[in-house]
Amino acid sequence: MNLPQRIRGEHALDTLVAAVPVGLAVALLALFIIPNYVRARQCQREVATLRAVADHSASRQDELRELQSRLQSLRQDVAKRGRRLPGSPDKGRLLESLAQSADMKGVSAHESRTGPIRRVPVPGLPGGMASRRTVDVDMQGSFETLFDAMRTAEALETLVTVRTVDMVRSPTAGAGEGVHTTFSFDEYFAASAGEETAAAKGGEARP
């Protein structure tokens, strides 16, 4: 073997000897880096998933707090404006309220008439039924006093609604008694009130 060939052989051997450690180093790095890279990607995906779950949970917690606040507000509103249904007509407050209004200054005449008690459907009530009677009232006096009488009846703790109001001013009457008014109220009771009234009279309540 001549000298140039020997030099080339030795150079190739040196290159091979140098390449082996580099290859081993690359292989070892690949064995560590690739699995770590894969695990890092998995961890990133898991972090993103957990962050989304945490954000969703926080959002649901905010919605829950808002619903609880609205529920508390509705409960306070019901407690403030809610009306109860008396168990029997003698526990109703409408006639008493009208009598008290009739005794006030500014009322010169008063007459009340109550109709029969009948069961009627009322959406939103437990059982969906209640008893109702109509109360017609004729009152004469000043407009302010009659308006106060109607407003007082509507503000009762029992359920009372105004069906109609008919006011007629008399041109010949004095200023304090110049308005003749006919009120028609609906007064509500518990659903069993009509049945108890009919039984007390020896009859049956009609729907």
C-alpha positions as CSV (number, residue, x, y, z in Angstrom):
1,M,0.0,0.0,0.0
2,N,1.4,3.3,-1.0
3,L,1.5,6.4,1.3
4,P,-1.5,8.3,-0.1
5,Q,-3.7,5.2,0.2
6,R,-2.5,4.7,3.8
7,I,-3.3,8.3,4.6
8,R,-6.8,8.1,3.1
9,G,-7.4,4.9,5.1
10,E,-6.2,6.4,8.3
11,H,-8.4,9.5,7.7
12,A,-11.5,7.3,7.0
13,L,-10.8,5.4,10.2
14,D,-10.4,8.6,12.2
15,T,-13.6,9.8,10.7
16,L,-15.4,6.6,11.6
17,V,-14.0,6.6,15.1
18,A,-15.2,10.3,15.5
19,A,-18.6,9.6,14.0
20,V,-19.4,6.7,16.4
21,P,-19.4,8.8,19.6
22,V,-21.4,11.5,17.8
23,G,-23.9,9.0,16.6
24,L,-24.2,7.5,20.0
25,A,-24.6,10.9,21.5
26,V,-27.4,11.7,19.0
27,A,-29.1,8.4,19.7
28,L,-28.9,9.0,23.4
29,L,-30.3,12.5,23.0
30,A,-33.1,11.2,20.9
31,L,-33.9,8.6,23.5
32,F,-34.4,11.4,26.1
33,I,-35.5,14.3,24.1
34,I,-38.3,12.7,22.0
35,P,-40.1,11.1,24.9
36,N,-39.7,14.3,27.0
37,Y,-41.0,16.3,24.1
38,V,-44.0,13.9,23.8
39,R,-44.7,14.1,27.5
40,A,-44.3,17.9,27.4
41,R,-47.0,18.1,24.6
42,Q,-49.2,15.8,26.6
43,C,-48.8,18.0,29.7
44,Q,-49.6,21.1,27.7
45,R,-52.8,19.5,26.4
46,E,-53.7,18.4,29.9
47,V,-53.0,21.9,31.3
48,A,-55.2,23.4,28.6
49,T,-58.0,21.0,29.4
50,L,-57.7,21.6,33.1
51,R,-57.7,25.4,32.5
52,A,-60.8,25.1,30.4
53,V,-62.5,23.0,33.1
54,A,-61.4,25.5,35.8
55,D,-62.7,28.4,33.7
56,H,-66.0,26.6,33.1
57,S,-66.3,25.8,36.8
58,A,-65.6,29.5,37.7
59,S,-68.3,30.6,35.2
60,R,-70.8,28.1,36.6
61,Q,-70.0,29.4,40.1
62,D,-70.7,32.9,39.0
63,E,-74.0,31.8,37.4
64,L,-74.9,30.0,40.6
65,R,-74.2,33.1,42.7
66,E,-76.3,35.2,40.4
67,L,-79.2,32.7,40.5
68,Q,-79.0,32.6,44.3
69,S,-79.1,36.4,44.4
70,R,-82.1,36.5,42.1
71,L,-83.8,33.8,44.1
72,Q,-83.3,35.8,47.3
73,S,-84.6,39.0,45.6
74,L,-87.7,37.1,44.4
75,R,-88.3,35.7,47.9
76,Q,-88.1,39.2,49.4
77,D,-90.5,40.5,46.7
78,V,-93.0,37.7,47.4
79,A,-92.7,38.4,51.1
80,K,-93.3,42.1,50.5
81,R,-96.1,41.8,47.9
82,G,-97.5,38.3,48.5
83,R,-101.1,37.8,49.4
84,R,-102.7,35.0,51.5
85,L,-106.0,33.2,50.9
86,P,-108.3,33.2,54.0
87,G,-109.7,29.7,54.8
88,S,-113.3,31.0,55.1
89,P,-115.3,34.1,54.2
90,D,-115.6,35.3,57.8
91,K,-111.8,35.7,57.8
92,G,-111.8,38.0,54.8
93,R,-110.8,41.6,55.4
94,L,-112.5,43.3,52.5
95,L,-115.9,44.1,54.1
96,E,-114.2,45.3,57.3
97,S,-111.9,47.5,55.3
98,L,-114.9,49.0,53.3
99,A,-116.8,49.6,56.6
100,Q,-113.8,51.5,58.0
101,S,-113.5,53.6,54.9
102,A,-117.2,54.4,55.1
103,D,-116.7,55.8,58.6
104,M,-114.1,58.2,57.4
105,K,-114.8,61.9,56.9
106,G,-116.0,62.6,53.4
107,V,-118.2,59.5,52.9
108,S,-122.0,60.2,53.1
109,A,-123.4,56.8,51.9
110,H,-122.2,53.2,51.8
111,E,-123.8,49.9,50.8
112,S,-122.1,46.5,50.2
113,R,-123.5,43.4,48.5
114,T,-121.7,40.1,48.4
115,G,-122.2,37.4,45.7
116,P,-122.0,33.6,46.0
117,I,-118.7,31.9,46.5
118,R,-117.5,29.8,43.6
119,R,-114.4,27.8,42.9
120,V,-112.4,29.1,40.0
121,P,-109.0,28.1,38.4
122,V,-106.1,30.3,39.4
123,P,-102.8,29.5,37.6
124,G,-99.8,29.4,39.8
125,L,-101.6,28.4,43.0
126,P,-101.0,25.0,44.6
127,G,-103.8,22.8,43.2
128,G,-104.6,25.5,40.7
129,M,-108.0,26.3,42.3
130,A,-109.3,29.0,44.7
131,S,-112.7,30.3,45.8
132,R,-113.9,33.7,44.8
133,R,-116.8,36.0,45.5
134,T,-117.7,39.3,44.1
135,V,-118.4,42.2,46.4
136,D,-120.2,45.3,45.0
137,V,-120.0,48.5,46.9
138,D,-121.9,51.8,46.4
139,M,-120.2,54.7,48.1
140,Q,-120.8,58.5,47.8
141,G,-118.4,61.1,48.9
142,S,-115.3,63.1,47.8
143,F,-113.1,61.7,45.1
144,E,-110.1,61.6,47.4
145,T,-111.9,59.6,50.1
146,L,-113.3,57.1,47.6
147,F,-110.0,56.6,45.9
148,D,-108.3,56.0,49.3
149,A,-111.0,53.4,50.0
150,M,-110.2,51.5,46.8
151,R,-106.4,51.8,47.4
152,T,-106.8,50.5,51.0
153,A,-108.8,47.5,49.8
154,E,-106.2,46.6,47.2
155,A,-103.4,46.9,49.8
156,L,-104.9,44.2,52.1
157,E,-102.8,41.2,53.0
158,T,-105.5,39.0,51.6
159,L,-106.0,38.6,47.8
160,V,-108.4,41.3,46.6
161,T,-108.6,42.7,43.1
162,V,-110.7,45.5,41.6
163,R,-112.9,44.3,38.7
164,T,-114.7,47.6,37.8
165,V,-115.0,51.1,39.0
166,D,-117.9,53.4,37.9
167,M,-117.8,57.0,39.1
168,V,-120.6,59.6,38.5
169,R,-120.3,63.2,39.7
170,S,-123.6,64.7,40.8
171,P,-123.9,68.4,39.6
172,T,-126.2,69.3,42.5
173,A,-124.3,67.7,45.4
174,G,-121.8,69.5,47.5
175,A,-118.0,69.4,46.9
176,G,-117.4,66.8,49.7
177,E,-120.1,64.4,48.5
178,G,-120.3,65.0,44.8
179,V,-119.1,61.6,43.5
180,H,-121.2,58.4,43.5
181,T,-119.1,55.4,42.9
182,T,-119.8,51.7,42.4
183,F,-116.9,49.4,43.0
184,S,-116.8,45.7,42.0
185,F,-114.2,43.7,43.9
186,D,-113.1,40.1,43.6
187,E,-112.2,38.6,46.9
188,Y,-110.4,35.3,47.0
189,F,-110.3,32.5,49.6
190,A,-108.8,29.0,49.9
191,A,-110.3,26.4,47.5
192,S,-112.1,24.7,50.3
193,A,-113.9,27.8,51.4
194,G,-116.7,27.4,48.8
195,E,-117.3,23.8,49.8
196,E,-117.5,24.6,53.5
197,T,-119.9,27.5,52.9
198,A,-122.1,25.3,50.7
199,A,-122.1,22.5,53.3
200,A,-123.0,25.0,56.1
201,K,-126.0,26.0,54.0
202,G,-127.0,22.4,53.2
203,G,-126.1,22.6,49.6
204,E,-123.2,22.0,47.2
205,A,-120.7,24.5,45.8
206,R,-121.0,25.0,42.1
207,P,-117.9,25.5,40.0
